[in-house]
Structures are given as C-alpha cells and as structure tokens.
Amino acid sequence: MKKNFTLLIFFLSAFCMSGWVYGQGLTVSGKVVSSEDEEPLPGVSILVQNTTIGTVTDIDGNYSINVPDQNSVLTFSFIGFTSRTVRVNNRSTVDVRMTPDTEQLGEVVVTAFGLTQEKKKISFSQQEVGSAEINASREQNVVDALNAKVAGVQVTRQGGSAGAGSSIVIRGIQSISGQNQPLFVVDGVPVNNSFRASIGTSGGVDYANRAIDINPNDIESISVLKGPAATSLYGIQGATGVVLITTKKGSKSKGFSVDISTNTSTDRIMNYFPQQLNYAQGDNGLYNGGTTFNHYGAPISTLRYDETTPFAKDPRGTIVDMNHPNAGPRVPVYDNQRLFFQNGFTNDTHVAVSAGDEKSSFYLSAGNMYQEGIIPNNNFNRTSIKLSADSRLSEKFKIGGSVNYVNSTSTKFGRGDNFSDAIQGLYRTPPSFDNSAGFVFPNGQQRNFRGALDGSRPFSPDNPFWTVNNNPYTDDVSRFISFLQTEITPSDWLTITHRLGFDFSHDERTQVWAPSSSGGAAISASGALGGRIYEDTYTDQILNSDLILSASKDLNENFSATFLVGHNMFSSETSSLFMNGTNFAIPGLFNIANTQENPVFTKTDTRRMTQAVFSRASLGYVNSIFLELSVRNEWASTLPANNRSFTYGSAGLSVVLTDLLKIDSRTLSFAKLRGSYAGAGNIPPAFSTDTFYNIATTGTRYASGVRFPIDGVGGVLLSSAAGNNNLRAEFTNTFEIGADIRLFENRLGLDVTYYNAISRDQIVSVPVPSSTGFTSQLTNAGEIQNKGIEAVITGSVVDQGDFSWDMVFNFTRNRNFVVSLPNDEPIVTNMFGARIQSRLIPGEQFGVFYGNGFLRNDDGEVLVNPQGFPMMDPEQIMVGNPNPDFLIGWRNNFRYKNLNLTMLWDVRKGGDVINVTAFWMGNGSGVAEHTLDRNKVAVFRGIIENPGGDNHGQVNDIPVTLDQAAFQGVGAANSFGRELTERWVQDGSWIRLRDVTLSYSVPSNVTSRMGMTRASVGVYGRNLLLFTNYGGIDPETNLGGPNTAVGLDAFTTPNMRSFGLTVNASF
C-alpha cells in the first residue's frame, strides 16, 4: 500500500472541505481502513450523495458527519483506492474497508532479492498471498498456509502429528535425485527449509521441515516465483522455485501501536481408520488370545468372561465361548481407536509493538504457539522473538536489519512401518482386547495383545499406550535468522544495496525405547528387549551476501530503462553427530553410555559454496511494451573444477495492450500479454566428484552390523559408489506465455499461464560393472518434462452497500513426464517391498505405480481360475499414477456490515494413493472393515480361464466362499489376498473445506471508548468437510515426506479437524 503522500492529501482535503456546509440530522461516525492490512486511511474524502455535505478522515482514519436523513448514501473516495458507496440505513456507526485500485497505484510485486517491480512490467508468472489470507488458514507451518492458495503449487502434509512436516512442489518434480523443494527467502535472505529423518521416514516419526520455525503472524506477504524467468537471478538455489516471505515492519505513518492476537482451538481426529469391530482375535472363527495377529476369530457377540479363571493379559478374566460352563458377563467391543485418540488443543498468541516516523521505524514481536496433538503426550511448542528496524540516516544513506530468534520443542511417537509405533500397534489390536486396561504388568513387562499368555514377554506390535508413555522422540531446536542491509542512493536514479544474511540452527534429537519394547526398531541385534536410544544432532549455518547496483531512468518521453548488476555469495555448512546403542545395562538410565550393544557413532560435515555475478536489464517503450533480459554466471564448489562455472539467463517480453492501444473502456479495464524463455541450473550434492572410504562393518553369530575398530583394530572399506569428476549441472529450460485480463472496472480478472519446462542432464545414480570394484556412480543422463496450465480468476462478485462478495479461484494442471533415462532403463523404488513400486519409465508420468495386478485378456476382462478366483498377472503392471489431474483452490470472502465470512475450498482430481494400511494389514489380519464380507459367498466378475475345460472363455459363474484363507490369498485365492497390490491403489481425489472463519469487527465508536484503534473476534474451523471415495483415513498424506516417491499411506498419523476462537486488538 502506497502511503508516502497520505499526510499531504489529508491536509489538502481538510482545507478543501472547510467551506462545505454540514446538514442537520443524523450524525454518522466510523473508521476507514485498507482491506489489504486493516491499516487506517487518513484523508479519505466522504460525501453525502446529491448534497454538498462532506468531510475527511483524520490521521487515525476516523470521521464524523451529519447526514440529512437515515437513508442518506455516503461515497468514500481516496487516491489509489476504489471508491465505495454505502447507504446509512439508520446507523450511527458506519465502518468502511477500501480496496486498493491496482490500476491507479501501478501495482507493485516483490520479485528477486526482495526488489519490487510494477506488475504490468513483469514477463513471468508470480502470485502473492497477503497476511490476511495466511492468517485465515490458522496453520502453524507456513508451508501448510500456502495449501490451495497459489496456482502451480502442490502442498502435501506428511502426517497429522503436532509439529509434522510438509512438502511443497512448484510445477512438478524437476530433479530425479536432487532438491525439488523451492528456496525459501525471508526479507531477501535465503533460509534453511531442510527435512531430515534420523532413522528413515518409513519407520520414524512425523519429522518437521524447518520452515515450521517461521511465525506466520510476523508475515506481511508471501510471493511465489514459479519459473526460471522469475527465479533465474537466484541461481541454483532457486532452480525449483522461490517462496519470498516479506515480514512486517514498523509503519512510518501509523505512529506507536500495539497489536495483540490470540487463537485457541480444539483439535479432533478427522476420520478414524475404517476397522471391523465384530470379530475377535483368532483364526477360522475360533477365539485365540495368544500371539496371533489375526482378527478372524469368533464373533464378539458370542464371547463371555470367565471371571473365575484369572488371565494375565486381561484383568476381567479369561475369554470363553458363550456356552462355556463358567461363562459370565459379555465381552464388550473395545473400540481401541476411540479409547486412544484424544482431543488436541492449540493456542497461538502474538504480541507486536511497532512505531515509526518519516525517517525511522521498528517492529518488535513475541509469539508462542503450543499444540497438543490427538495422540497422547504428542506436543509442539514454538516461541519466537523478532526485532526489525530501519533508519534513513541521510537523504542518501539508509540502514536496516532484523534479528529473529526461534526455539521449538516437540514430543512425537513412531508411525509407519514400525512395530514400535503408536499407529500400527493401535490398528492391529483386536476389538476383544482393551489396550487402555493397562500397558505394564507388575513385573515391569509390557502388556499387549500378542504377549505371552503368562505375561512374561511381549511380542510386537507394542501397546500404543506403552509407546506414548515409554518411547518418546523429543527434539529441541534453537534458531537465529538475521540480516543487515545498507542502501546508498547517490542520485535519484541509482541505488547501491548490500545485504548480509545469516541463518543458524541447532537441532538436538533423542529417541528412547524402554526395555520390554518389542517392535523391530527397538530390538537389539542379539534379540534382547533391553531398550534402545539414539541421539542425533544437526547444526546448520547459511551465510549469504548480495551486492546490488540498480538504476532506473527515463531515457526520453517514449523509452525508459532499468538496469541491475550484482554479486552473490552463498555458503552453507551442516554438521551432524549420530549416536546409537541398545540393551541398557541399568534399567531406567536412558543414556547412550548405559547401552551394551550395537554402538553407532557417525559424524558428518558438509560444506557447500557458490559465487555468482548477475545482471538484469529492462527496456520500456511508451510505458506499454517491456523487454527484460537477465544473465547469471555461477561457480559451484560441488562440481569438478573443469565444470564449476556455468551460465544461464532469461529473456521476457510483456505488452500492455490497453495502454499501447489507448483502450479506455468500462468493460476491458486492463489487458497484458507476456512471454519468457529462461534457464536455471541444479548441482549435485557435496562430495560426489571423488571416491571415499567408509567405516567397515562385520557380523558375528550373535550380532550383525558390528563396526570397526574391534579390539583396537581399525577397518575401512572403499565406498561402493564411485566418484565422477566429469559431473555437470542439471539444466531446466522453460518456455512460458500468459495473459492478464481485467474486466468491468477491475471487478473480474483472469491471469492464465502455459509453461513447458525441460530438465536435462539429470544427475542420477547408475549401476556399473562389478569388475570396476564399484556398484554405482553418479552421472549426467536423463530428461524430465513438466508442462501445464495455471489460471487465477479474481472477482468482486457483489459490491452493494453493506454487502460484498469477493473470490479468488486457482486452477493447476501439470503433466510431469519422464522423457529419457540412462540407457532408457527404469529407475525403481520399492514402496512397500517389491510387490508395489514407484517407477520412472521413459514416456510415462513421474513415479507411476507398478505392482501385482489382475491377469486380463485382450479385451481387458479379468481372468478367473477354475476355482472361481481372479488370477494374478505373472508380470507386474502399471496399477496407478500419483500425479493429480488438476488442483483447484477457491477462496470466497463475504462481508455484511461488520461481519466477514471467509472460506477456502480445496479440490483435487486424481492422484492415486497406495492404501497399505487397509489392504496389507486388512486382508492379511482381518482388521479392515471390508473383511466383514468374511464367510459370504461371492461370484467374481470375469472370464473363466480353463484351457481344455467346458467352461473356458465363459462368463464366470463359479461361487466361492470368502473365508480366512481367501482373504489371506491362500492357494487358488492368491490374487484375492494382500499380495495383489492393484487392489491397494485407490483414487485420491477430494473436495474439502480447508478453512472457514466468521469474524466480527467491533465498531470504531466502541473500540475508541475502550482505548483501542480496532478489534475483532471470530470463530474458525479447519478441515471441517471432506468428500472423497478414498478407502483410508485421508488421501492427503505421504509417509515418505519431501523429495521421495509420493502417494504412500502406511500407518500414517490421522489429520486433525479444528474448531477455534480468535481475538485481535490494536492499541
């Protein structure tokens, strides 16, 4: 919002209004603020229609005016804002929000290095999200706050734990083995958004991504730069897109102010896993309370307690058949999910103090966000303090900077493919066993449903209550983000800027498994259930320096030019220390020095530096045609010396047709065409050019993975991965065209973009002959393509007096293809063993699913064996595609008087998900709801495959019984069991109401009496509605986290549904 001239306008308006005559009648007062940031607007002209009565707002945006009658109509006008007409309707208080008129203001957007450009001049796609939109999401992770708000952006949450990480991808996966997450830049400084899994994503916890450290309450706006034309000046750091975060600063016109906000919500499980609750633990219809995994036992309705016969695993006695002589009370159905999951709680409180004048400003904030998850004892706590200030020391010299300290802690528990996690142990528990009746025996051993009958030893999986009380993962992160910027303006057309940024974080992690934990992650090599501990520490440092000379000058009445030249230095250092041990010598002393087996001590130091020079030149003709060229040369330390330097750039053209053709129409307000072609590079990870030695390991009869030194004798092995001193940078070249059209006096807008990006020279690992002494080597080969359409529709649907309706509609369609690979050989990643895989195959979309599928004839009909069961294809086939067909985000804002209702609908069409939870565990163990079909007789659709038989080629009419053997895929029923992975893959489409907020702005005459400048209260909800045909809890999940194959749902933590209250006040 431009306010450099507001005081001048205020005094001029006041002078002009001084001669006006005020009528006698109703007195109306109120406050006028900007819809962008709720800041007061001084100097707004207010006229009573069809009269000469008028006034202006004061320095705080307040006004008072006498109107002739209760039906008078007020017109509010202010330079740079769209005029508003409001009917009084017998009100004494009329508060007004005014919307900036982008055409008047010459709308500016934040681009590379935090510099601003007029939006009509840029030749690339860029989209901005304001602070009101960010806060409306009530998300604690800034990545989640972007979900469904920006075209071309796909956000995936890893899981529903408090403090869980999320991934963000802009315009699809570009690199097979490199970084696909965009660069995050805060106030011009690149910051760390790493995601690290201490013991792997499959069996660990919901690890965080480091953007979770950024407090959304401190954000003024987020600008998403999508293509290389927008990001080329950031070089390799921004090769996969850039998320530019601009934080709040002190207002130079607002004076001293205090802003307080607090949000409190209750968080509930969104959906429960669809589990059958009719059948007990056991097999073939018979109850068995021993060590079986299976839920194929007797109907619970037929079971009773024998209270006269004690049973170590159940305090109520031994479970017997209803006809047993000692049969007593009925065995209830234990809904263990509802007994375990709790209602969570979130509180986010933020206080900010700011002040400013014409020369200086400062902003100081403190915030705390505390969240208790739906899993007992799971929590996340973030405390942040931020100070920013700037001062113009003279007309030619300005200095500014910021310091931000964040401390976050969390306690989490395992999920995924891990018998020591809370989720798998919970879902596998049969409804005939009560987990909540106690998780530990008097002898200290764990109580769980598969434990020994006498309680002497547990067998996996662990009781979830045992897990959340004995096996915590904890982390403690301290982080500093700071920058210092100096700006020298030798003349009105030349600016010299230097910015030095620093990001430091220290992350300490510990996970403990208490003795008697029986999951695979907790068991020592000798098989002892003596517990385990690991400590994992990461220290990250980023140092970034930018020196930029920028010039802007009108060459004559037709031509204008801007020029930028600069130097960048980027340095990152990461050190990590991992220590692990199992089998505690002294019970209860959870210290790495107290372990007796499997010692692991690994220290890693990684350093990377890039240097670059860059330039950008823009030439404008009659303020309508704009040509922009940029070039950057990079030197990267992770490339070999002969390939260390490389150059790329961009060229773009934008033409504002309405200005060029001097179109002055109430229908066509603005029309612009744009196009660009650009390149960007991506480099290999550190230490890829040389071959290194690794610490040797060996095995014994009693333990594997024993590491040297042994008895004082050291041992190393040459790495099996050979270095490659001929590696080159990956390159992505993108062609992009688009149009920006606004109609009906800017009430309807369409911004549409088509792009085609080719990423060549992929850095991938390829197998090499064993005769070389190695098994693999990184090389440049392969090509990935992303092409798609993005559309953003904005509309002021209704603006009638007290009522208004605005909306933003985002549409994304991306096609992510593998064009070529080394030797055109597929790259395969096992998703849940080799039975289901993510494959990269030339000509197919990225990461399609291959697995065991039905055997079909040439007409696509399923073939059925002579026993009546579908047949399995001996070759794996394509069974799914995780890439969505399209994404839609639709934000609606409704305002009536002082009430505001905002809601965000999120739509995904397509994007398959592997539902491991339901089918691997469901069919195999009888857990999932679909196994209630047990013992029914069915006839499978298909064609009988029985060569030589009378029924060969006929439509199947053979009845089969769906008994336990059928569900578990025994014998002829092999393809009905869990090994037929085609049945696991399900459509991940959804329609969800992602967030909704109803707020009330307290009238200014009320707030002024309370000593406040403004105040609002509201209620909100997140994830209130979900419409999907997916058979699991929620298709919005991905066990693997960022930079891995997507679309895997395997015992992930359920997402949360939230209901909350928000209060905001300013003084």
LOSEKOL-508441 format. One record per residue (C-alpha): x, z, y. Coordinates in steps of 0.25 Angstrom, whole numbers, plus 2048, in hexadecimal, padded with zeros to 3 digits. Example, Ala and Ser with C-alpha at 12.3 -4.5 7.8 and 13.67 -1.06 7.14 Angstrom:
<pts>
83181F7EE
83781D7FC
</pts>
This chain:
<pts>
800800800
8067FC80D
805807818
810804821
80680182C
7FB80B82A
7FE814835
7FF80983F
7F280483A
7EC81283B
7EF81384A
7EB80584D
7DE807846
7DB81484D
7DE80E85A
7D4802858
7C980B852
7CA81585E
7C080D866
7B580C85B
7A881385C
7A481C851
79581D84E
78D82984B
78882C83D
78E830830
79D834830
7A582E825
7B3832821
7BD82F816
7CA82B811
7D081D80F
7DB81B805
7E28107FE
7DD80C7F0
7EC80A7EB
7F18187ED
7E68207F3
7EE822800
7E682480D
7E6818816
7E781B825
7E2811830
7D680B827
7CC805830
7BE80982E
7B2802834
7A3804833
79D7F6830
7957F083B
79A7FA845
7A67FD84E
7A880B847
7B580D841
7C181683E
7CE816837
7D481F82C
7DE82A830
7EC82C82B
7E783281E
7DC82781C
7D1830821
7C682B82A
7B882F830
7AE826836
7A082783C
79681D836
78881983B
78181C82E
78281F81F
78281081B
78E80C824
79980381E
7A7806820
7B27FC820
7C080181D
7CC7F7820
7DB7F8821
7E67EF821
7EB7EC813
7DF7F180C
7D27EA808
7C67EE811
7BB7F780B
7AD7F980F
7A680580C
79780A80E
796818813
78981B80B
787828812
79482E80E
79C837817
7A9834810
7AE82680C
7BC825806
7C1817804
7CC8117FC
7D2804801
7D97F97F9
7E67F27FD
7E37E4801
7EF7DD7FA
7EE7D0802
7EF7D780F
7FA7E080A
8037D5804
8027DD7F7
8107E27F2
8147E67E4
8207ED7DE
82A7E47D7
8387E57D2
8417F07D7
8357F77DE
8347EC7E8
8277E77EE
8227D97EF
8167D37F4
80D7D07E8
80A7C27ED
8197BE7EC
81C7C27DE
81C7B87D3
81B7C17C7
8107CA7C1
8107D87C6
8067E37C5
8057F07CB
7FD7FD7C7
7FB8077D2
7FB8167D1
7EC8187D1
7EC80F7C4
7F78167BE
7F18247C0
7E381F7BB
7E981E7AD
7ED82C7AC
7F88287A3
8058317A2
80E82679E
81081B7A9
81081079F
80281479A
7FE8147A8
8008057A8
7F780279C
7ED7F779F
7F17F67AD
7FA7EB7AE
7F97DD7A8
8047D979F
8077E779B
8057EE78E
8067FD78C
80680477E
80681377D
80E818771
80482376D
7FB82E773
80483A773
806841781
81383A787
81282E77E
81A821782
814814785
81A806786
8177FB790
81A7EC78E
8197E1799
8157D3794
8187D6785
8257D877D
8317D0782
83C7D677A
83D7D876B
8477E376B
8497E777A
8417EE784
8337EA787
82E7F5790
82F7F279E
8387F87A8
8338047B0
8378057BE
8338117C7
83580F7D6
83F8047D3
84780B7C9
8478077BA
8448137B1
8448177A3
83881479A
83E81578D
837819780
83F81F775
83B824767
84482F762
84182D753
839820754
82B81C759
82581B74B
82682A747
829831754
821836760
81A82F76C
82782D774
82682B783
82A81F78B
832825797
82881E7A2
82082A79E
8298327A7
82382B7B4
8188337BA
80C8297BD
8088327C8
81482E7D0
81281F7CF
80D8177DB
80C80A7D3
8118027C7
8157F37C8
8177EC7BB
8207E07BB
81D7D77AF
8267CB7AF
8357C77B1
8317C17BF
82D7CF7C3
8387D77BB
8447CE7BC
84B7D67C7
84B7E27BD
8537DA7B3
8547DE7A5
84D7EC7A8
8407E57AC
8417DA7A1
8347DE79B
82C7E27A8
82D7ED7B2
8247F87B6
8267FC7C4
82280A7C8
82180E7D6
81F81D7D9
8188247E4
81F8267F1
81C82E7FE
813827807
818825815
80A82581B
804830813
80C83C818
80D848810
804848803
8028507F6
7FB8497EA
7F78507DE
7F184B7D2
7ED8517C4
7E784A7B8
7E28527AC
7DD84C79F
7D9850791
7DF846787
7D884477A
7DB83B76D
7D682D770
7D282A762
7D4831754
7DA829749
7CF824740
7D082C734
7C782F728
7C283D727
7BA83C71A
7C583D70F
7CF84870B
7DE848707
7DF8426F9
7DF8356F1
7D482D6EA
7C98366EE
7CF8436EA
7D484E6F3
7E28516F3
7E885C6FD
7F68596F9
80184F6FE
7F98426FE
7F883B70B
7EB834707
7DD83770D
7D6831701
7D183E6FB
7C38436F9
7B8843704
7BA84F70C
7AB85270B
7AD8556FC
7B985F6FE
7B886E6FF
7C187A702
7C48836F6
7C78906FF
7CB8986F2
7D788F6EF
7E28906FA
7E98836FE
7F6884706
7F287770F
7E487B713
7E0889717
7D2887713
7D5885705
7D687B6FA
7CE86E6FC
7C686B6EF
7BA8626EB
7AC8666EF
7A98686E1
7B48726DE
7B08806DA
7B78866E5
7B287C6F0
7AF8836FD
7AE87E70B
7AE86F70E
7BB869713
7B9865721
7BE858726
7CA85B72E
7CC85073A
7DA85373C
7DB84A748
7D1851750
7D785E74B
7E585A750
7E485275D
7E185A769
7DC857777
7E8854780
7EA85778F
7F185179B
7F48557A9
7FB84D7B3
7FD8547C1
80584D7CC
8088527DA
80F8497E4
81384C7F3
8178417FC
81A83F80B
81F834814
82182E821
825821827
834824822
83482C816
82B83180A
82C8397FE
82483B7F1
8258477E8
81D8497DC
81C8527D0
8138507C3
8118557B6
80984F7AA
80685779E
7FF851792
7FB858785
7F884D77A
7EE84C770
7F8851765
7FA860766
80786476D
809856772
80C856781
81384F78C
817855799
81D84D7A5
8228537B2
82784A7BD
82C84D7CB
82E8417D5
8348407E3
8368337EB
8398327F9
83E827803
842826811
84581C81B
852821822
85281682C
84C80982E
856802825
85880D81A
84F813810
85181C805
8488217FA
8498277EC
84182E7E1
8448397D6
83B83B7CB
83D8467C0
8348467B4
8348507A8
82B84D79C
82A85478F
821851783
81E856775
81A84C76B
81884A75C
81A83F752
81183474F
812827748
81882473A
81D832739
81883D72F
81D848738
814843744
807849748
7FE83C747
801837739
800845733
7F384773A
7ED83A736
7F183B727
7EB849726
7DF84871D
7D184E723
7D1858717
7DE85F71D
7DD86772A
7EA866732
7E687073C
7E587B732
7F487E733
800876733
80A88072D
80A889721
80E898722
81B89371B
81E88A727
81C87D71F
813873726
804872721
800863720
7F685B717
80185670E
80986270C
80C8696FE
7FF8706F8
80687D6F9
80B87B708
81987B704
81D86E70A
816864714
816855711
81584A71C
80E848725
80F85472E
80385C732
800858741
7FF866745
80C86973F
81285D747
80D861754
81286F753
81F86D74C
82585F74E
82585D75D
82C852764
830856773
83784F77E
83C85378C
83F848796
84584A7A4
84683E7AD
84B83B7BB
84782E7C2
84D82B7CF
8518217D9
8578207E7
8558147F0
85B80F7FD
856804805
85D7FD811
8557F381A
8607EC822
8557E3828
8467E1827
8497D681C
8547DD814
8537E980B
85E7EF802
85A7F97F8
8618017EE
85A8097E3
8618127D9
8588187CE
85B8227C3
8538257B7
8588317AE
8508377A2
854841797
84B84178B
84C84D781
84484B774
843855768
83A85475C
83985F751
83385E743
83186C73E
83587072F
82986C726
82685F72E
824855723
82484872A
82F83D727
83583F735
83784E733
83D84E725
84C84F723
85484671A
85485070F
84585170F
84585F715
83986271E
84386A727
83F864734
84685B73E
84A85A74C
84F84F755
85484F764
85484276C
85984277A
85A836783
860835791
85D828799
8638247A7
85F8187AF
8678147BB
8628097C4
8678037D1
8617F87D9
8677F27E6
85D7E87EC
85E7E07F9
8517DA7FD
84E7D0808
8417CB80D
83F7C1819
8367B781F
83F7AA820
8347A3829
8257A382A
82479C81D
82F7A2814
8327B0810
83D7B5807
8417C27FF
84E7C47F8
8537CF7EF
8607D17E9
8657DD7E1
86D7E47D7
8697ED7CB
8707F77C2
8687FD7B7
86F8077AE
86880F7A2
86E819799
86882078D
86E82B785
867831779
86A83C76F
86283D762
864849758
85C84B74B
85C855740
85385A735
85186672C
852873735
85B87E72F
854889737
845887737
83F887745
84C88474C
849876751
857872755
860866751
86B86F74D
862876743
86086A73B
86786772E
86485872A
86484A730
86C84D73C
86C841746
873841753
87383475B
878832769
875825771
87A82077E
874813784
87980D791
874800798
8777FA7A6
8727ED7AD
8777E87BA
86F7DD7C1
86F7D57CE
8617CF7D2
85B7C77DD
84D7C27E1
8497B87EC
83B7B57F1
8377AA7FA
8297A9800
82279E807
8177A0811
8147AD80A
80E7A67FF
8187A07F5
8237A97F0
82F7A57E7
8377B07E1
8447AF7D9
84C7BB7D2
8587BC7CA
85F7C77C3
86D7C87BC
86F7D37B3
87B7D97AC
8777E27A0
8807EB798
8797EA78B
87D7DB78A
88A7D6786
8947D3791
8927C3790
8837C4791
8827D079A
87E7C87A6
8717C07A7
8687BB7B2
8597B97B3
84F7B87BE
8417B37C3
83A7A97CB
82C7AA7D0
8227A37DA
8157A97E0
80B7A17E8
8007A87F0
7F679D7F1
7ED7A47FA
7F87A5805
7FE798802
7F1790804
7EC79A80E
7DF79D806
7D67A780D
7CB7A9804
7C27B5801
7C27B07F3
7D07AD7F0
7D87B97F6
7E67B67F0
7EC7AD7E6
7FA7AC7E1
8017A47D6
80E7A97D1
8187A57C6
8267AA7C1
8317A87B7
83B7B37B4
8457B97AA
8497C67A6
8537CC79C
8547D7792
8607DD78C
8647E377E
8657F277C
8737F977E
87E7F7774
8787EA76E
8857E2770
88E7EA767
88E7F0759
88F7FF758
89180974D
887813749
888821743
88881F733
87D82672A
87D82871C
87482E711
874839707
86C83C6FB
865847703
864841711
865833718
86A830725
876839725
87E835731
88D836733
89683E735
895844728
89F84F724
8A784B730
8A883D72C
8A2833736
89C826733
89781A73B
89180C738
8917FF73F
8847FC745
87B7F273C
8777EB749
8827E274F
8847E175E
8837D4765
88C7D1771
8847C4774
8777CA777
86F7C4783
8647CA78C
8567C7788
84F7BE792
8407BD795
83B7B179E
82D7B27A3
8247A77AA
8197AD7B2
80E7A77BA
8027AE7C1
7F77AF7CB
7F27B97D4
7E47B77DA
7DB7C07E2
7CD7BC7E6
7C17C17EF
7CA7C87F9
7D37CE7EE
7C87D47E7
7CB7CD7DA
7D97CA7D5
7E07C37CA
7EE7C37C6
7F27BB7BA
7FF7B87B3
8047AF7A8
8127B27A2
81B7AD798
8277B5794
8327B078A
83C7BB786
8497B4780
8567B9779
84F7C5773
8597D076F
8557D3760
85C7D8754
85E7CE749
8647D073B
8727CC738
8787C972A
87D7D6724
88B7CF722
88D7D1730
88D7E072E
8817E2736
8727E1734
86D7DD742
8717D8750
86A7D775E
8697C8762
8627BF76D
8577B8766
8487B6767
83D7B4771
8317BB775
8267B577E
81B7BC786
8107B478D
8037B9793
7F97BA79E
7F77C67A7
7EB7C87B0
7E77D27BA
7DA7D27C1
7D77DB7CC
7C97DC7D3
7C17E47DD
7B47E27D5
7AC7EA7DF
7AE7F07EC
7A17F47F2
7A28007FC
7A380D7F4
7A58057E6
7B17FD7E2
7B67F87D4
7C47F27D3
7CA7EE7C6
7D77E97C0
7D87E07B3
7E57DE7AC
7E67D37A1
7F27D1798
7F47C778D
8027C6787
8077BE77C
8157C3776
81B7B976D
8287B9765
82E7AB767
83A7AC75F
8437B6757
8517B5751
8517AB746
8417AC748
8417B873F
8367C2741
83A7D0746
8337DA73E
82F7E9742
8297F2738
81D7F973E
819802732
8227FE727
8247EF723
8157EE720
8127EC72F
81C7E5738
81D7E1747
8247D3746
82A7CA751
8287BC74C
82A7AF754
81D7A9758
8157B6757
8127C0761
81B7CC763
81B7D7758
80F7D174F
80C7DA743
80F7D5735
80B7DD728
8047DC71B
7F77D471C
7EC7CF714
7EE7C370C
7E57B7711
7E27A970C
7E479D715
7D67A071C
7DB7AE720
7D27B5716
7D77C270F
7DA7C0701
7D57CB6F7
7DB7CE6EA
7D37CE6DD
7D17DD6DE
7CA7DB6EB
7D47E06F5
7DB7D7700
7E87D26FD
7F57D4705
7FE7C970A
80B7CA704
8127C5711
8107CD71E
8077C6728
8047C8737
7FA7D3738
7F97D6747
7FE7D4755
8017E075E
8007D776B
7F37D9772
7EB7CC776
7E97D1784
7E87DE78C
7DE7E2797
7DF7ED7A1
7D27EF7AA
7D27F97B5
7C57FC7BD
7C48057C9
7B68097CE
7B58117DB
7A88167E1
7AA81E7EE
7B48297EA
7B28277DB
7BC81E7D3
7BB81A7C5
7C78127BF
7C980D7B0
7D28057A8
7CE7FD79C
7D97F8793
7D77ED789
7E07E777E
7DC7DC776
7E47DA769
7F27E1766
7F17E5757
7F57F3753
7FB7F8745
7F2803741
7FB80A738
7F4817739
7E7813733
7EC809728
7F980F723
7F481D722
7E681A722
7E5811715
7F181870F
7EC826711
7DD824713
7DE82A721
7D782072A
7C981E72C
7C8811725
7CB817718
7BD81D718
7BA810711
7C0816704
7B98146F7
7B08096FD
7AE7FC6F6
7B27F06FF
7B47E16FD
7BF7DB706
7BD7CE70D
7C67C3708
7C87B96FD
7CC7BD6EF
7DA7B86EB
7D97B86DC
7E07AB6D7
7DA7A76C9
7CE7B06CB
7C07AC6CC
7BF7B36DA
7CB7AD6E0
7C87A86EE
7BB7AE6EF
7B67B86FA
7B97C66F5
7AE7CE6EF
7B67D86E7
7B37E66EB
7BE7F16EC
7BE8006ED
7C58056F9
7CB8116F2
7D88186F6
7E180E6EE
7DA8036F6
7DD809704
7EB80C6FF
7ED7FE6FB
7F08016EC
7F17F56E3
7E77E96E6
7E37F06F3
7F17EF6F8
7EC7E7705
7E17F1708
7EC7FD709
7F4800714
7FF7F6711
7F67EB716
7FA7EC725
7F17E172A
7E67EB72A
7EF7F5733
7EF7EB73E
7E47ED748
7DF7E7755
7E47F0760
7DA7EB76B
7D47F5774
7CB7F7780
7CE805786
7CA80C793
7D8811796
7D58197A2
7CA81D7AB
7C98267B8
7BE82B7C0
7C38317CD
7BC8377DA
7C38367E7
7C08427F0
7BB83E7FD
7C5840809
7BC849810
7BC853805
7CB851802
7CF853811
7C7861811
7D0865804
7DD86180B
7DF854802
7E0846806
7DA8417FA
7D58467EC
7CF8407DF
7CA8457D2
7C783E7C6
7C583D7B7
7CC8337AE
7CE82E79F
7D8827797
7D581F78A
7C682278B
7C1816783
7C880D778
7C1802772
7C97FC766
7C87F7758
7D57FD754
7D4806748
7DE81174C
7DE81B758
7E2812763
7E9804763
7F1808770
7FD80E769
80B80A763
81381275A
82080B75D
82080D76C
826803776
82F7F8772
82A7F7764
8207F075C
8127F3761
8057F675B
808801751
7FE80C74F
804816745
800825747
801824756
7FC82F75F
7EE82C764
7EC829772
7E483277B
7D7831783
7D7839790
7CD84079A
7D28457A7
7D184A7B5
7D98467C1
7DA84D7CE
7E28477DA
7E484D7E8
7ED84A7F4
7F0852800
</pts>
